[in-house]
């Protein structure tokens, strides 16, 4: 199964066994950067290291046996499938005693790791998904239009239309008068054509809910079309690319990805600048792991910002699910908290459940100066 949506990650993160731990496995399988031999060696070292780590863990025999079987199953799957595997990354989630087994194919390379924890370790999935927005590319001229869907580096034709050539057939009458009639007919022809395109684009938005809209057309055509767009489309319109309807999907994909990368970099810079600005004026922002967890627990966080690959152990209250850095007893429920391999990963899961946006920030932005983690807030208490 290919990684496609936040809902997919949310459903995976909800799995939890009462008595057994779950194994989360990530492997870089990008054959454009690694040879098959290098991938095979990485797998071997990863399995060997975690087998030795498992022996040191304070678990009862059935729990260790379940995790050991997870590693065996993962190793066997990789041995059978890696030679022909054509994705950049592989993730597997397993709890043998609960008969839980899920494979997710990744479009980006993850960091090689195995995590034993109560829940599937989904943070790398969230980070990868954060790299992608569903994009609609609309390329058109005065006769033709094509709509493409771009997601996870793939492009698919959604729809297309092609109209008859405009006829300039003259009728009997004065030359100047006929010229004006042809001009009027052409204007009507183009208006109807662009109106059809605008309506079809809105229908495609309702069906596919794309995040960004890119146009491939001449300036004069864009000027006619954009005023006909529904306000929802205007909000998603992000730019123009050099593509015509008769260009190949490959060219449309290349141009769209280049624009997407520019927009993503700008978006990330803007949100970090906003975060820093709010912090410095004492506004709707908080920084640092401990303070951010407090706001997340209370539902005050609107957008969670995390330096990519930031990792910290922590604790969770089994009763209220509040997260802490080092509280051994929940100050609210007065029960003993449980250890977490990565409290940041758990924070991402809880943020997603609370409809809080998660942004994974690349180095070297200022977020590192503020404890590698922070949040923009809904309100201030």
Secondary structure as UniProt FT lines:
FT   HELIX           6..13
FT   STRAND          22..28
FT   TURN            31..33
FT   HELIX           36..56
FT   HELIX           61..81
FT   HELIX           82..84
FT   STRAND          89..95
FT   HELIX           96..98
FT   STRAND          100..106
FT   STRAND          113..117
FT   HELIX           123..129
FT   TURN            130..131
FT   STRAND          135..140
FT   STRAND          144..151
FT   TURN            152..153
FT   STRAND          154..162
FT   HELIX           175..208
FT   STRAND          212..216
FT   HELIX           219..225
FT   HELIX           226..228
FT   HELIX           231..236
FT   STRAND          237..240
FT   TURN            245..246
FT   HELIX           249..280
FT   TURN            281..282
FT   STRAND          285..287
FT   HELIX           289..297
FT   TURN            298..299
FT   STRAND          301..307
FT   TURN            308..309
FT   STRAND          314..317
FT   TURN            318..320
FT   STRAND          323..324
FT   TURN            331..333
FT   STRAND          336..340
FT   HELIX           343..353
FT   TURN            354..355
FT   STRAND          357..361
FT   TURN            363..364
FT   HELIX           366..370
FT   TURN            371..372
FT   STRAND          373..377
//
